């Protein structure tokens, strides 16, 4: 163990606080592990306080009620019943919570106090089930957080923050310690009381904060936070599998990591234990014998280093420009008073003679359009205002960051053509932040991580990488080899005749189809033809019993021409802002049509009367690797908003428009399996308005493994979640619309090297085609693996940008790629380009894009 230990006798009557998150408390198997951990601590002589979150999925449902005003009662009850059944507990023990839920879901617009009561029901109902279970296997006793924790009365933030993201001020409580005489207590986290005994919440990461507060009250020996990861990593391991586990660190460094976007801990939970010098240990419930991360004062670093590189998305910048601020006393005070009046917490500040730019983090602020409009109006009396949304903050966290400027500068130089809005250096020299466009953040994180973490062999506080830890747990670690690695000679032969060209490998498509069919919960798959509409690909999909989804009349025509036996109901038409004749023609042909704009129904109801349609709803939030591929939320053009659902349902009933299905699609490149269960629950909660509906279409967006070492999407967990949904919604069939998941891996782009060049220390490798053939890197900031196919086994000798021949600065396919010595005539291969490659190509600069070749 990495935490400070002592003899068992010294632990007698000493408290240890254990906190378990939602994924750790959602089933019997997990609780059996938790029980063993609790018993072990008691055997070591400790008294144990177990703090828990709501079971996984419950809080998401409660949040849906508030954001979309959907009736989530039945879905919530079903999840509780499933947990109760798993634990062998009658869910009637949570009857009081369900009665309160039934009352609150009837409210169309719950006020802030009612929202707090509603959101607390996740923890309260979970607690009622698990305390009943634990009493059967432990001598466990229930503890009410409202009897222990009272929110601050001097909180200067706005009323919403005081109720939904409250703070407590705590010190050691001898009275409470004497009162708690038993060895094991169990307490729900997240909610506390205010001075009037009303329920208030501790905000994001609230259960961690509850545990930290209780550690201080009980003067605990340590706080242990058990979650579904091994600890704090040097980057987000889901996007960078080479991220390394930090074995030990100081509180201040950990707080900086949490505040900069690290999702393992909320920064608010660190401060209480830091102030009282209580060690904090992070462990993985799924791998309890593996090492974790320990936070303690004595583990603060002593030499310059970068410990972690994090990114926070959906950051909003406010640029304030005025010549009057130059040498003007009190100007900043007047400006910041406006933020205080609106209850907004400022994160970063960058100043110039006539400009001040600040950032607002959505983690600490509720940034509605109304709030931003009020801010704009108030500031406009003092200065010119520009509000810039969809930014990301990339933060380096470590110790004496300034001393590492020589290592950071070369990485930033490769981003010279991209906009860095602001850069800030903390006064304590523990972090440096760069605010960039959202589409550049992931690329910047990867580049910085490679140089500052992977290549730095001197930091001894790092443990294994994420990928290594996962492989250690697997009985037979899986190693995958891309199809093109085994077919290099054949590809070089093809390139000699056809370069530049795309090559599609149909056996790889077959393998992806077989993987997809493991989702037994899904009744029908529709391949998103727009991903790759090559006739051989479409024909192959249909032969593999995959139906076809289209978004234009020309796609419909191509499907009908290459699949002459296809039935019209095996085609799905999902247009967006298209001419009304396209909808009419598809309906007359008997093709399933998706409608995502209420006005279309209102203006042309005669076309839709007596027809079956599928309605595309907006779940209120988008997911994915780039803002352009997030297809839900207020800033997306897709979907019917929640506020319009009732009126649309009424209109359809009045005009005999049969709503055959409900559809939602939140984005692309998603690796979180819970995304689709959230969509399913949302659409399921809308079924009450559409009694005829038989289909729920969950969309696509399934992320892929970009590299052989990546973990990818967990299809087994996704299937389990969808099967659970179907159990609770008898008679409903599920559809999905995979696109890139099926064809990305099958395609590679081959192109010959035309020139190489050095500009200072920056290398360039030019190839014969670029953004005219593959626009994803320029449009989305998408990352594709690029290799020199002619020298596949040669050692890397230098780093270079891979660029095309187009007269555009943005014609860049890869930044800072490690390459062997590369010469004119070598063939470069761009991997995972089977989707959204040739279909998005153009003849820009009058350069013909890459041809397409099929390998069967």
C-alpha positions in Angstrom: 0.0 0.0 0.0 1.2 3.5 -0.8 -0.6 5.2 2.1 0.9 5.7 5.5 0.4 2.6 7.6 0.5 1.8 11.3 0.1 -1.2 13.6 -3.5 -2.4 13.9 -3.6 -1.5 17.6 -2.9 2.1 16.8 -6.0 2.2 14.6 -8.4 1.3 17.4 -11.4 3.7 17.5 -9.8 5.6 14.6 -12.0 6.4 11.7 -11.5 5.7 8.0 -14.0 7.0 5.5 -14.7 5.0 2.3 -16.5 6.5 -0.6 -17.9 4.5 -3.5 -19.3 6.0 -6.7 -22.3 5.2 -8.8 -20.6 2.6 -11.0 -19.3 0.9 -7.8 -22.7 0.5 -6.1 -24.9 -0.7 -9.0 -25.0 -4.5 -8.5 -24.5 -7.4 -6.2 -21.0 -8.3 -7.5 -19.7 -4.8 -6.7 -21.3 -4.8 -3.3 -19.7 -8.1 -2.4 -16.3 -6.5 -3.1 -17.3 -3.5 -1.0 -18.3 -5.7 1.9 -14.9 -7.4 1.9 -13.1 -4.0 1.8 -15.2 -2.8 4.8 -14.5 -6.0 6.7 -10.8 -5.7 6.0 -10.8 -2.2 7.4 -12.7 -3.2 10.5 -10.3 -6.1 11.1 -7.4 -3.6 10.9 -9.0 -1.9 13.9 -10.7 1.0 12.1 -14.2 2.3 12.5 -15.7 2.7 9.0 -18.0 5.3 7.5 -19.1 4.3 4.0 -20.3 7.1 1.8 -22.1 6.2 -1.4 -23.4 7.8 -4.6 -26.7 7.1 -6.4 -26.8 3.8 -8.3 -25.6 4.3 -11.9 -28.2 6.0 -14.2 -30.5 7.3 -11.5 -29.1 10.8 -11.4 -29.1 11.0 -15.2 -32.8 10.2 -15.2 -33.5 12.9 -12.6 -31.5 15.4 -14.6 -33.5 14.6 -17.7 -36.7 15.4 -15.8 -35.4 18.9 -15.0 -33.8 19.6 -18.4 -36.5 18.1 -20.7 -39.6 17.9 -18.4 -40.0 14.2 -19.2 -41.8 11.7 -17.0 -39.0 9.4 -15.8 -40.9 7.8 -13.0 -41.3 4.3 -14.6 -37.7 4.2 -15.8 -36.4 5.3 -12.4 -38.6 2.7 -10.6 -37.4 0.0 -13.0 -33.7 0.7 -12.3 -34.4 0.5 -8.5 -36.3 -2.7 -9.0 -33.5 -4.2 -11.0 -31.0 -3.3 -8.2 -33.3 -4.6 -5.5 -33.7 -7.9 -7.4 -29.9 -8.2 -7.8 -29.3 -7.6 -4.1 -32.2 -9.8 -3.0 -34.0 -6.9 -1.5 -37.7 -6.0 -1.9 -37.7 -2.5 -3.6 -40.7 -1.6 -1.4 -38.1 -0.4 1.1 -37.6 2.6 -1.2 -41.4 3.3 -1.3 -41.1 6.7 0.4 -38.6 7.9 -2.2 -40.8 6.7 -5.0 -43.8 8.4 -3.6 -41.9 11.7 -3.4 -40.6 11.1 -6.9 -44.1 10.6 -8.2 -45.1 13.9 -6.7 -42.1 15.8 -8.0 -42.3 14.5 -11.6 -45.7 16.0 -12.0 -44.3 19.5 -11.7 -43.6 21.0 -15.1 -41.1 23.5 -13.8 -39.8 22.6 -10.4 -38.2 25.5 -8.5 -34.7 25.3 -7.2 -35.7 23.8 -3.9 -37.8 21.2 -5.6 -34.9 20.4 -8.0 -32.7 19.8 -5.0 -35.3 17.5 -3.5 -35.7 15.7 -6.8 -32.0 15.2 -7.5 -31.3 13.9 -4.0 -33.7 11.1 -4.5 -31.0 9.1 -6.4 -28.8 8.8 -3.3 -31.8 8.5 -0.9 -33.5 5.6 -2.8 -30.2 3.8 -3.3 -29.4 4.2 0.4 -32.8 2.6 1.4 -31.9 -0.5 -0.7 -28.3 -0.9 0.2 -28.6 -0.3 4.0 -31.2 -3.1 4.0 -28.7 -5.3 2.2 -25.7 -4.4 4.3 -27.6 -5.0 7.6 -27.8 -8.7 6.4 -24.0 -9.0 5.9 -22.5 -6.4 8.3 -23.5 -4.7 11.5 -24.2 -1.5 9.5 -26.1 1.5 10.7 -27.6 4.4 8.7 -26.4 7.9 9.0 -28.3 10.9 7.7 -26.0 13.6 6.2 -28.5 16.3 7.1 -27.8 15.5 10.7 -24.1 16.1 10.2 -23.5 18.7 7.5 -24.9 22.2 7.3 -24.2 24.5 4.3 -22.5 27.8 4.7 -24.6 30.9 5.6 -22.0 33.4 4.1 -21.9 32.0 0.6 -21.8 35.0 -1.8 -22.6 33.1 -5.0 -26.0 33.3 -6.7 -29.0 31.5 -5.3 -28.9 28.7 -7.8 -25.3 27.9 -6.7 -26.2 28.1 -3.0 -28.9 25.5 -3.5 -27.5 23.2 -6.2 -23.8 23.5 -5.5 -23.6 24.4 -1.8 -20.5 24.5 0.4 -19.9 23.5 4.0 -17.4 24.7 6.5 -16.2 21.9 8.7 -13.8 21.1 11.6 -13.3 18.1 13.9 -16.6 17.4 15.8 -15.9 15.6 19.1 -19.6 15.5 19.9 -20.4 13.6 16.7 -17.4 11.3 17.3 -18.6 10.3 20.7 -22.2 9.9 19.4 -21.1 7.3 16.8 -20.3 4.3 18.9 -20.7 1.5 16.3 -18.0 0.2 14.0 -19.7 0.7 10.7 -22.0 3.5 9.4 -23.4 4.0 5.9 -24.3 7.5 4.6 -25.6 8.7 1.2 -23.6 11.5 -0.3 -24.3 14.6 -2.5 -27.0 16.2 -0.3 -26.8 18.1 3.0 -29.0 20.5 4.9 -29.0 24.3 5.1 -29.6 26.2 8.3 -33.4 25.9 7.8 -33.2 22.1 7.4 -34.0 22.3 3.7 -32.2 19.9 1.3 -29.3 21.5 -0.6 -26.8 19.7 -2.9 -23.0 19.7 -3.1 -22.9 20.0 -6.9 -20.8 18.0 -9.3 -18.7 15.4 -7.5 -20.9 16.0 -4.4 -20.5 12.6 -2.9 -16.7 12.9 -2.9 -17.1 16.2 -1.2 -19.5 14.7 1.4 -16.9 12.0 2.2 -14.1 14.7 2.5 -16.3 16.8 4.9 -17.0 13.7 7.0 -13.3 12.8 7.1 -12.7 16.2 8.7 -15.6 15.9 11.2 -14.4 12.5 12.3 -10.7 13.3 12.3 -10.2 10.3 10.0 -6.9 8.5 9.6 -7.5 8.6 5.8 -10.1 9.0 3.1 -10.4 6.3 0.5 -12.3 7.1 -2.7 -13.2 4.0 -4.7 -14.1 4.5 -8.3 -13.9 2.7 -11.7 -10.4 3.8 -12.5 -7.1 3.1 -10.8 -6.3 6.7 -9.7 -5.2 9.9 -11.3 -3.5 9.6 -14.7 -1.3 11.9 -16.6 -4.1 12.5 -19.2 -7.5 11.2 -20.0 -6.8 7.4 -20.5 -9.8 6.9 -22.6 -8.4 9.1 -25.3 -4.7 8.5 -24.6 -4.1 4.9 -23.5 -0.4 5.7 -22.9 -1.4 7.9 -20.0 0.5 6.9 -16.9 -0.8 6.4 -13.3 0.4 8.8 -10.8 1.3 6.8 -7.7 1.7 9.7 -5.2 1.4 13.4 -5.2 0.8 16.4 -3.0 -2.7 17.9 -2.4 -2.0 21.2 -4.2 -0.9 19.4 -7.4 -4.0 17.1 -7.2 -6.2 20.1 -6.7 -4.8 21.7 -9.8 -5.3 18.5 -11.8 -9.0 18.3 -10.6 -9.6 22.0 -11.3 -8.2 21.7 -14.8 -10.5 19.0 -16.0 -9.3 15.7 -14.3 -12.5 13.8 -13.7 -11.4 11.4 -11.0 -11.9 14.0 -8.2 -13.7 17.3 -7.8 -11.3 20.0 -6.6 -13.7 20.9 -3.8 -13.3 17.5 -2.1 -9.5 17.9 -1.9 -9.4 21.2 0.0 -10.9 19.9 3.3 -8.5 17.0 3.6 -5.6 19.2 2.6 -6.4 21.7 5.3 -6.5 19.0 7.9 -3.6 16.9 6.5 -5.8 13.7 6.0 -4.2 11.3 3.4 -6.5 10.6 0.4 -6.3 7.3 -1.4 -7.9 6.6 -4.8 -8.5 2.9 -5.7 -10.4 0.9 -8.4 -13.3 -1.1 -7.2 -13.0 -3.4 -10.2 -9.3 -4.1 -9.4 -9.1 -3.7 -5.6 -5.6 -5.4 -5.3 -4.0 -3.0 -7.8 -2.1 0.1 -6.7 -3.8 3.5 -6.7 -2.9 7.1 -6.2 -2.3 8.5 -2.7 -2.4 12.2 -1.9 -0.4 13.4 1.1 1.5 16.5 2.1 4.9 14.7 2.1 4.5 13.7 -1.5 4.7 17.2 -2.9 7.2 17.3 -5.8 10.6 18.9 -5.3 11.9 19.3 -8.9 10.4 20.7 -12.1 8.0 18.3 -13.8 4.6 18.1 -15.6 2.4 15.5 -13.8 -0.7 15.7 -16.0 -2.2 17.4 -19.1 -5.9 17.9 -19.0 -8.5 19.6 -21.2 -11.8 21.1 -20.3 -14.3 21.5 -23.1 -17.2 23.9 -23.5 -15.3 26.8 -22.0 -16.7 30.3 -22.8 -14.5 33.3 -23.3 -15.6 36.9 -22.8 -13.4 39.4 -24.5 -13.8 43.0 -23.2 -12.2 45.8 -25.3 -12.0 49.5 -24.4 -9.5 52.3 -24.8 -10.9 53.7 -21.5 -9.4 50.9 -19.4 -5.9 52.1 -20.1 -4.6 53.5 -16.8 -8.2 54.0 -15.6 -8.5 53.5 -11.8 -11.5 51.3 -10.8 -12.3 50.0 -14.3 -11.6 46.4 -13.5 -13.6 46.7 -10.2 -16.6 47.9 -12.2 -16.3 45.1 -14.7 -15.8 42.3 -12.1 -18.7 43.7 -10.0 -21.0 42.8 -12.9 -19.8 39.1 -12.8 -20.4 39.1 -9.0 -23.9 40.6 -9.5 -24.7 37.7 -11.9 -23.2 35.1 -9.6 -20.6 34.1 -12.2 -17.2 32.6 -11.1 -14.3 33.7 -13.3 -11.6 31.1 -14.1 -8.8 32.5 -16.2 -7.9 36.2 -16.7 -5.6 37.6 -19.5 -5.0 41.3 -19.7 -3.5 43.8 -22.3 -3.5 47.6 -22.4 -7.0 47.8 -23.9 -8.4 44.3 -23.5 -9.3 41.9 -20.8 -10.3 38.4 -21.7 -11.7 36.0 -19.1 -12.9 32.4 -19.2 -16.1 31.0 -17.7 -16.1 27.3 -16.9 -19.4 25.4 -17.2 -18.2 23.2 -14.3 -18.6 26.2 -11.9 -21.3 28.2 -13.7 -24.7 27.7 -15.1 -24.2 29.4 -18.5 -27.6 29.7 -20.0 -28.3 31.9 -23.0 -30.2 34.2 -20.7 -27.3 34.6 -18.3 -24.9 35.3 -21.2 -27.3 37.8 -22.7 -27.6 39.7 -19.3 -23.8 39.7 -19.1 -23.4 41.1 -22.6 -25.9 43.8 -21.9 -24.4 44.9 -18.6 -20.8 44.9 -19.9 -21.7 46.8 -23.0 -22.1 50.0 -21.0 -18.3 49.8 -20.2 -16.7 48.2 -23.2 -17.1 46.3 -26.5 -17.9 42.7 -25.7 -17.3 39.5 -27.7 -18.5 36.1 -26.3 -16.7 33.2 -27.8 -18.2 29.7 -27.1 -17.0 26.2 -27.9 -13.4 26.7 -26.6 -11.3 24.3 -24.7 -8.7 24.9 -22.0 -5.6 22.7 -22.2 -3.7 22.8 -18.9 -0.3 21.5 -17.9 -0.1 20.7 -14.2 3.1 20.1 -12.3 5.8 21.9 -10.3 7.9 24.8 -11.5 6.4 24.7 -14.9 8.3 27.8 -16.1 11.6 25.8 -15.9 10.2 23.5 -18.7 9.7 26.3 -21.3 12.4 24.8 -23.5 10.4 21.6 -23.8 7.0 23.2 -24.2 8.0 25.8 -26.9 8.7 23.3 -29.8 5.2 21.7 -29.3 3.5 25.1 -29.4 5.4 26.2 -32.5 3.7 23.4 -34.4 0.4 25.1 -33.6 1.5 28.5 -34.9 -1.2 28.4 -37.6 -3.9 27.7 -35.0 -5.5 30.3 -32.7 -4.4 30.3 -29.1 -6.9 32.8 -27.6 -5.2 33.2 -24.3 -2.4 31.6 -22.3 -2.0 32.0 -18.6 0.7 31.0 -16.1 -0.3 30.5 -12.5 1.4 32.6 -9.9 2.3 29.5 -7.9 4.0 28.0 -11.0 1.9 24.9 -10.8 0.0 25.2 -14.0 0.0 26.8 -17.5 -3.2 26.9 -19.6 -3.8 27.5 -23.3 -7.3 28.2 -24.5 -7.8 27.0 -28.0 -10.7 26.1 -30.4 -12.3 22.9 -29.3 -11.2 21.1 -32.4 -7.6 21.7 -31.6 -7.6 20.6 -27.9 -7.1 16.9 -28.3 -4.3 17.3 -30.8 -2.5 19.7 -28.5 -2.9 17.4 -25.5 -1.5 14.4 -27.4 1.5 16.4 -28.6 2.3 17.8 -25.2 1.8 14.4 -23.5 4.2 12.7 -25.9 7.0 15.3 -25.2 6.5 16.0 -21.5 5.3 12.7 -20.1 6.2 9.8 -22.4 9.6 11.0 -23.3 10.5 12.1 -19.7 12.1 9.1 -18.1 13.2 10.9 -14.9 9.9 11.1 -13.1 9.8 8.3 -10.5 6.2 9.0 -9.2 4.6 7.4 -12.3 3.3 3.8 -12.5 2.0 1.8 -15.3 0.1 3.1 -18.3 -3.6 2.7 -18.6 -3.2 0.1 -21.4 -0.7 -1.9 -19.3 -3.1 -1.9 -16.3 -6.0 -3.1 -18.4 -3.8 -5.8 -20.0 -2.6 -7.0 -16.6 -6.2 -7.6 -15.6 -7.1 -9.5 -18.7 -6.4 -13.2 -18.7 -5.3 -13.1 -22.3 -4.2 -9.7 -23.4 -5.5 -8.9 -26.9 -3.0 -7.7 -29.4 -4.5 -6.6 -32.8 -2.7 -6.1 -36.1 -4.4 -3.9 -38.7 -5.1 -5.7 -42.0 -2.9 -3.3 -43.9 0.2 -4.3 -41.8 -0.1 -7.8 -43.2 -0.8 -6.6 -46.8 1.9 -4.0 -47.3 3.3 -5.6 -50.5 -0.1 -5.8 -52.2 -0.9 -2.2 -51.2 2.4 -0.9 -52.6 1.6 -2.7 -55.8 -1.8 -1.0 -55.9 -0.2 2.4 -55.2 2.2 1.9 -58.1 -0.7 1.8 -60.5 -3.4 4.0 -58.8 -1.9 6.3 -56.3 -3.3 8.5 -54.8 -6.1 6.1 -54.0 -8.4 4.7 -51.2 -8.3 1.0 -50.7 -11.2 -0.8 -49.0 -10.8 -4.2 -47.5 -14.1 -6.0 -47.4 -13.1 -8.8 -44.9 -12.5 -6.0 -42.4 -16.0 -4.8 -42.9 -17.2 -8.3 -42.4 -15.4 -8.4 -39.0 -17.0 -5.2 -37.9 -20.4 -6.4 -38.9 -19.9 -9.6 -36.8 -18.8 -7.4 -33.8 -21.9 -5.3 -34.3 -24.3 -8.3 -34.4 -23.1 -9.1 -30.8 -25.5 -6.3 -29.8 -28.4 -8.8 -29.6 -30.6 -6.1 -28.0 -30.8 -4.3 -31.3 -33.5 -5.5 -33.6 -32.4 -3.8 -36.8 -29.2 -2.0 -38.0 -29.3 0.6 -40.7 -25.9 1.4 -42.2 -25.4 5.2 -42.6 -24.7 5.3 -46.3 -23.2 8.8 -46.1 -20.1 7.3 -44.3 -19.0 5.5 -47.5 -21.5 5.1 -50.4 -19.3 3.1 -52.7 -21.6 0.6 -54.5 -19.6 -2.4 -53.4 -19.8 -1.3 -49.8 -23.6 -0.8 -50.0 -24.1 -4.1 -51.7 -21.9 -5.9 -49.1 -23.9 -4.4 -46.2 -27.2 -5.5 -47.7 -25.8 -9.0 -48.3 -24.8 -9.1 -44.6 -28.5 -8.3 -43.6 -27.7 -4.7 -42.7 -30.4 -2.2 -43.9 -29.5 1.1 -45.4 -30.0 4.6 -44.1 -29.9 7.5 -46.5 -30.0 11.3 -46.3 -30.6 12.4 -49.9 -32.6 11.3 -53.0 -29.3 10.4 -54.8 -28.4 8.1 -52.0 -31.8 6.4 -52.2 -31.3 6.0 -56.0 -27.9 4.5 -55.5 -29.2 2.0 -52.9 -32.0 0.9 -55.2 -29.6 0.5 -58.2 -27.0 -1.6 -56.4 -29.5 -3.5 -54.2 -32.4 -4.2 -56.6 -34.0 -6.8 -54.2 -34.1 -4.4 -51.2 -37.5 -3.8 -49.8 -38.5 -0.2 -49.4 -39.1 -0.6 -45.6 -35.4 -1.7 -45.4 -34.4 1.9 -46.4 -34.5 4.7 -44.0 -34.6 8.4 -45.2 -33.3 10.9 -42.6 -33.2 14.3 -44.3 -32.5 17.6 -42.6 -33.8 21.0 -43.9 -34.5 19.4 -47.2 -37.1 20.4 -49.8 -40.6 19.1 -49.1 -40.7 17.2 -52.3 -38.0 14.8 -51.0 -40.2 13.9 -48.1 -43.3 13.4 -50.3 -41.5 11.2 -52.8 -40.0 9.0 -50.1 -43.3 8.5 -48.3 -45.1 7.7 -51.6 -42.3 5.1 -52.3 -43.1 3.4 -48.9 -39.7 4.4 -47.4 -39.4 5.1 -43.7 -39.0 8.9 -43.3 -37.6 10.8 -40.3 -38.9 14.3 -39.5 -36.9 16.5 -37.1 -38.7 19.9 -37.5 -42.2 20.5 -36.2 -42.7 23.4 -38.7 -42.5 20.9 -41.5 -45.5 19.0 -40.1 -47.4 22.2 -39.5 -46.8 23.7 -42.9 -47.3 20.5 -44.9 -49.6 18.4 -42.9 -51.5 17.2 -45.9 -48.3 15.3 -47.0 -48.0 13.5 -43.7 -51.6 12.8 -42.9 -52.4 9.0 -42.9 -48.6 8.3 -43.1 -46.2 6.6 -40.7 -43.3 8.8 -39.7 -40.3 8.7 -37.3 -39.7 11.8 -35.2 -36.1 12.8 -34.4 -36.0 14.3 -30.9 -33.3 16.4 -29.3 -32.1 14.8 -26.1 -30.7 18.1 -25.0 -27.0 17.3 -25.0 -24.5 16.2 -27.6 -21.5 13.9 -27.5 -18.5 13.3 -29.7 -15.0 14.3 -30.5 -15.8 17.7 -32.1 -18.5 20.3 -31.9 -19.4 19.7 -35.6 -20.2 16.1 -35.0 -22.3 16.7 -31.9 -25.8 16.5 -33.3 -27.9 17.4 -30.3 -28.2 20.3 -27.9 -29.4 23.9 -28.4 -26.5 24.7 -30.7 -27.2 21.8 -33.1 -29.6 22.2 -36.0 -30.9 18.6 -35.5 -33.9 17.4 -33.6 -37.2 18.5 -32.0 -36.6 20.2 -28.7 -38.3 18.8 -25.5 -40.5 21.9 -25.2 -42.2 21.1 -28.5 -42.9 17.4 -27.9 -46.4 17.7 -26.4 -47.6 20.1 -29.0 -46.2 17.9 -31.8 -47.9 14.8 -30.3 -51.2 16.7 -30.2 -50.8 17.9 -33.8 -50.0 14.4 -35.1 -53.0 12.9 -33.3 -55.3 15.6 -34.7 -54.1 15.1 -38.3 -53.8 11.3 -38.2 -50.0 11.2 -38.5 -48.9 7.9 -37.1 -45.6 8.3 -35.1 -44.1 4.9 -35.8 -40.8 5.6 -34.2 -38.7 8.0 -32.1 -35.1 8.7 -33.0 -32.2 10.6 -31.4 -28.6 10.9 -32.3 -26.2 12.8 -30.1 -22.9 12.7 -32.0 -20.1 10.7 -33.5 -16.9 9.0 -32.2 -18.5 8.2 -28.8 -16.7 5.6 -26.6 -19.0 5.9 -23.5 -21.5 3.0 -23.7 -23.9 4.8 -21.4 -24.5 7.4 -24.1 -27.0 5.1 -25.9 -28.7 3.9 -22.7 -29.2 7.6 -21.9 -30.8 8.2 -25.3 -32.9 5.1 -24.9 -34.2 6.2 -21.5 -34.9 9.7 -22.8 -36.9 8.4 -25.8 -38.5 5.8 -23.5 -39.7 8.6 -21.3 -41.3 10.3 -24.3 -43.4 7.2 -25.3 -46.2 8.4 -23.0 -47.0 11.1 -25.7 -46.9 8.6 -28.6 -48.9 5.5 -27.7 -48.6 4.0 -31.3 -44.8 4.1 -31.3 -43.1 0.7 -31.8 -39.6 1.7 -32.7 -36.8 3.5 -30.8 -33.9 4.4 -33.1 -30.8 5.1 -31.0 -28.8 6.6 -33.9 -25.1 5.8 -34.4 -21.9 7.4 -33.4 -20.2 4.3 -32.1 -16.5 5.2 -31.6 -13.7 3.1 -33.0 -10.2 2.0 -31.9 -8.0 4.6 -33.6 -4.9 2.6 -32.7 -4.3 -1.1 -31.9 -3.6 -0.3 -28.2 -6.8 1.7 -27.8 -9.6 0.2 -25.6 -12.5 1.2 -27.9 -16.2 0.9 -27.1 -17.3 -1.8 -24.6 -20.0 -3.5 -26.7 -20.9 -6.0 -24.0 -21.7 -3.3 -21.5 -23.7 -1.4 -24.1 -25.7 -4.6 -24.9 -26.4 -5.3 -21.3 -27.7 -1.7 -20.8 -30.0 -2.0 -23.9 -31.3 -5.4 -22.8 -32.2 -3.9 -19.5 -34.1 -1.1 -21.3 -36.0 -3.6 -23.4 -37.0 -5.6 -20.3 -38.6 -2.4 -19.0 -40.2 -1.5 -22.3 -42.0 -4.6 -23.6 -43.0 -4.5 -27.3 -40.5 -1.8 -28.2 -37.9 -2.6 -30.9 -34.5 -1.0 -31.1 -32.7 0.3 -34.2 -29.2 1.7 -34.6 -27.5 3.5 -37.5 -23.8 2.7 -37.4 -21.6 4.3 -40.1 -18.0 4.9 -39.3 -17.9 2.0 -36.9 -18.5 -0.4 -39.8 -16.2 1.0 -42.5 -13.5 3.3 -41.0 -11.0 0.4 -40.3 -11.5 -1.1 -43.8 -10.1 1.9 -45.6 -6.7 3.4 -46.1 -5.5 6.3 -48.2 -2.3 5.7 -50.2 -0.3 8.7 -51.5 3.3 9.1 -52.8 5.7 11.6 -51.2 6.4 14.5 -53.5 8.7 16.7 -51.4 10.3 17.0 -48.0 11.4 20.2 -46.4 12.9 21.7 -43.1 12.0 25.1 -41.7 14.2 25.5 -38.7 13.5 22.5 -36.5 10.1 21.8 -38.2 10.0 19.0 -40.7 7.4 18.7 -43.5 6.6 15.7 -45.7 4.4 16.6 -48.7 2.3 14.0 -50.5 0.4 14.1 -53.8 -3.1 14.6 -52.3 -4.5 16.3 -49.3 -7.7 17.9 -48.0 -9.2 17.4 -51.5 -9.2 13.7 -50.7 -9.4 13.6 -46.9 -10.9 16.7 -45.3 -11.5 15.3 -41.8 -8.3 16.5 -40.2 -8.8 20.1 -41.5 -12.6 20.1 -40.8 -12.8 18.2 -37.5 -9.2 18.1 -36.2 -9.5 14.4 -36.7 -6.5 12.2 -35.9 -5.5 9.4 -38.3 -2.5 7.1 -37.9 0.0 7.8 -40.7 2.9 5.5 -41.6 5.5 5.2 -44.3 4.3 2.0 -46.0 7.5 1.8 -48.1 9.6 1.6 -44.8 7.1 0.1 -42.5 9.7 -1.6 -40.2 12.3 1.2 -40.3 13.1 3.0 -37.1 11.7 6.5 -36.5 14.3 9.2 -37.0 12.5 12.5 -36.8 9.2 14.3 -36.4 7.3 16.0 -39.3 4.0 17.5 -40.3 2.3 15.6 -43.2 0.9 18.0 -45.7 -0.9 18.0 -49.0 -0.5 20.1 -52.2 -3.5 22.4 -51.8 -3.0 26.1 -51.6 -4.4 26.2 -48.1 -2.5 26.6 -44.8 -5.0 24.1 -43.3 -4.0 21.3 -45.8 -2.4 19.3 -43.0 -3.2 15.6 -42.5 -1.0 15.0 -39.5 1.0 17.2 -37.0 4.3 16.1 -35.4 4.3 12.5 -36.6 7.3 10.3 -35.9 8.6 9.0 -39.2 11.6 7.1 -40.6 13.9 8.8 -43.0 11.4 9.5 -45.8 12.2 10.2 -49.5 10.4 11.3 -52.6 8.5 8.4 -54.0 7.8 6.7 -50.7 4.2 5.7 -50.2 2.5 7.0 -47.1 -0.6 5.3 -45.7 -3.3 7.1 -43.8 -5.2 4.6 -41.7 -8.9 4.4 -40.7 -10.0 6.5 -43.6 -12.8 4.2 -44.9 -15.4 6.6 -43.6 -16.1 10.2 -44.5 -13.1 10.2 -46.8 -13.9 9.8 -50.5 -17.6 10.8 -49.9 -16.4 14.2 -48.7 -13.7 14.7 -51.4 -13.7 17.5 -53.9 -11.8 18.8 -56.9 -10.7 21.9 -55.1 -7.7 23.6 -56.8 -8.9 21.5 -59.8 -7.0 18.6 -58.3 -8.7 15.3 -58.8 -9.2 13.4 -55.5 -8.0 9.9 -54.7 -9.5 7.0 -56.7 -11.2 4.1 -54.9 -10.1 0.4 -55.1 -11.9 -2.6 -53.5 -10.0 -5.6 -52.0 -12.3 -8.6 -51.7 
